[in-house]
């Protein structure tokens, strides 16, 4: 993800990548061509001749020449690095999930409010064209009220990473992977009254329900499966008079009249996310399109779903 964000920053006018921090000797030279993960993106090679290189994050966040810090580190490091960067007067873009606990989320939010700096969490689906259209489809009532939504996201267990499979560091698939879909469900429908979940597969999968009494039926399914499972994401949403479906073939809307419409989803969500963050930093405006309290709420629901999956009981979300 660091390579992905770097590529987006590198293209932007009026933005200078001034420093990087990594323990990887090749990456320190600007060679990110061997970065992997489940995105299927080439890391690229960059000219770091004018970029300050750090091996310790503590040194980077104290660099007085920097205005903002982009944190793409293991999740258990999000809170200490974010708080340190904010305390040093930097704006912060931090990868999802926000943190491993709600207390950590609150400390991050508190530091941003105290320092009056921008804090934004990388819930990139809020900038992904297909999911932006989903929010419009579900809220504008052009086709009637939302009746149901199902989100699916799955991939092989990330054994290409040293830390992701370690639940104490990543929080597991619900926090690391499905927090995207949880955030979308909350953005679409609000905080549910209760949640329920059961285990799916032999690795770290879940079939979950967000329960809204008298409201839409919302389900989230997926997680980490066998190592050779390819990455995929999809959703299906139904209103009174139409259905919207995202598959590997694209985004399609079917309405009650039998009309099938392919929806244009061109655009790069990562570039849109980074561009929005930079604009917030320049203007001093808080990230209303992706506020940190909403990201903390997604962490809350992910943790409740983990509990529900273990206990087999429905868990209340609202006090």
C-alpha positions, -999 to 999 in steps of 0.1 A, spaced: 0 0 0 29 23 6 40 19 -30 4 25 -42 1 58 -22 36 68 -33 26 64 -69 -4 87 -64 15 114 -46 43 112 -72 19 122 -100 4 152 -82 12 188 -90 21 210 -61 31 180 -39 67 169 -32 76 135 -18 102 148 6 111 118 28 105 81 30 110 57 59 116 20 54 140 -8 66 140 -23 30 174 -14 14 159 -17 -22 130 5 -14 154 31 1 168 34 -34 134 40 -49 131 5 -64 96 -7 -54 92 -31 -83 91 -62 -61 63 -49 -38 35 -75 -37 2 -80 -20 -32 -87 -35 -36 -55 -55 -19 -68 -87 -2 -34 -92 34 -28 -102 54 -9 -76 76 10 -100 110 26 -97 113 62 -85 141 88 -84 148 92 -46 180 112 -52 163 143 -36 143 123 -11 155 121 26 157 85 37 149 73 72 151 39 88 133 50 120 98 64 119 105 84 150 131 105 130 107 110 100 78 123 120 101 149 137 114 162 104 105 199 104 105 201 66 74 178 63 38 190 63 21 156 62 29 119 69 13 89 51 14 59 74 14 25 57 26 3 85 13 -27 104 -20 -20 122 -5 -23 157 18 6 149 -10 29 136 -18 46 169 17 54 182 30 66 149 -2 87 142 -2 103 176 35 111 173 31 126 139 1 147 149 19 158 180 48 170 158 23 192 139 19 169 108 -13 161 90 -18 123 88 -32 99 63 -32 65 79 -40 32 62 -71 13 73 -81 -2 96 -77 28 119 -64 8 149 -68 -25 168 -90 -10 196 -115 17 202 -92 33 228 -65 36 202 -89 52 178 -99 77 204 -63 87 212 -57 93 175 -88 114 172 -80 133 204 -45 141 191 -58 154 158 -84 176 175 -58 189 200 -33 198 173 -59 210 149 -45 188 121 -61 167 94 -64 130 103 -79 108 76 -80 70 74 -75 52 41 -111 38 36 -105 40 -1 -139 26 -11 -153 60 -2 -134 72 -33 -139 41 -55 -162 49 -84 -184 18 -82 -189 23 -44 -195 60 -48 -223 51 -72 -237 26 -47 -241 53 -21 -259 75 -46 -281 45 -56 -290 36 -21 -297 71 -8 -313 92 -35 -345 72 -37 -347 74 -75 -356 37 -75 -373 36 -41 -360 28 -6 -331 4 -1 -343 -31 7 -311 -51 9 -273 -50 4 -248 -78 3 -210 -72 3 -185 -99 -6 -147 -96 -3 -122 -125 -2 -86 -135 -9 -61 -161 0 -45 -158 34 -18 -131 30 12 -154 37 33 -130 15 34 -108 45 52 -114 78 27 -95 99 -7 -97 83 -15 -133 93 -6 -125 129 -40 -115 144 -23 -96 173 -8 -72 147 -34 -70 120 -67 -78 138 -74 -106 113 -95 -106 82 -125 -88 97 -104 -58 107 -79 -58 79 -100 -68 49 -137 -66 56 -135 -32 74 -139 -18 38 -173 -34 35 -183 -26 71 -175 10 64 -196 10 32 -225 -6 50 -224 20 78 -221 48 53 -251 34 35 -274 24 64 -259 38 96 -250 19 128 -271 -13 131 -290 -22 162 -273 -56 164 -248 -78 146 -246 -116 141 -219 -137 126 -206 -172 120 -174 -187 109 -169 -193 71 -142 -216 58 -111 -230 76 -89 -199 78 -104 -166 87 -138 -161 70 -171 -148 82 -207 -146 72 -222 -116 90 -255 -98 93 -260 -62 103 -295 -60 118 -317 -30 113 -352 -36 128 -377 -25 101 -348 -15 78 -328 -31 50 -312 -66 52 -275 -61 52 -249 -89 49 -212 -91 47 -193 -122 37 -157 -132 30 -123 -130 46 -91 -150 41 -93 -184 26 -68 -210 12 -36 -194 0 -44 -198 -37 -78 -180 -35 -77 -150 -58 -88 -116 -46 -123 -106 -55 -148 -80 -43 -185 -76 -52 -217 -62 -40 -254 -64 -47 -280 -38 -36 -317 -39 -41 -342 -11 -38 -380 -12 -44 -376 -8 -82 -340 -17 -91 -310 -38 -84 -273 -27 -86 -246 -54 -89 -208 -52 -90 -190 -82 -104 -157 -88 -121 -174 -77 -153 -183 -43 -140 -212 -24 -124 -247 -30 -138 -281 -16 -128 -313 -35 -136 -346 -17 -131 -382 -28 -128 -389 -20 -165 -363 -46 -175 -337 -20 -186 -301 -31 -180 -276 -2 -177 -238 -5 -175 -225 22 -151 -192 39 -160 -167 33 -131 -135 48 -147 -112 65 -123 -86 54 -97 -99 54 -61 -64 56 -46 -55 87 -66 -88 103 -57 -83 94 -20 -48 109 -19 -58 140 -38 -87 146 -14 -64 143 16 -39 168 1 -67 192 -6 -78 190 30 -43 197 42 -40 227 19 -73 242 30 -73 231 66 -107 216 62 -115 183 80 -121 153 57 -159 153 57 -159 126 29 -139 103 52 -141 115 88 -120 96 114 -149 90 137 -166 71 110 -135 50 106 -135 43 143 -171 32 141 -161 7 114 -135 -7 138 -162 -9 165 -185 -30 143 -156 -52 131 -147 -60 168 -183 -68 176 -185 -91 146 -154 -109 158 -171 -114 192 -204 -125 176 -185 -150 154 -169 -166 185 -200 -166 208 -226 -174 182 -248 -147 198 -262 -115 185 -244 -85 199 -259 -51 204 -242 -21 187 -263 7 202 -263 15 239 
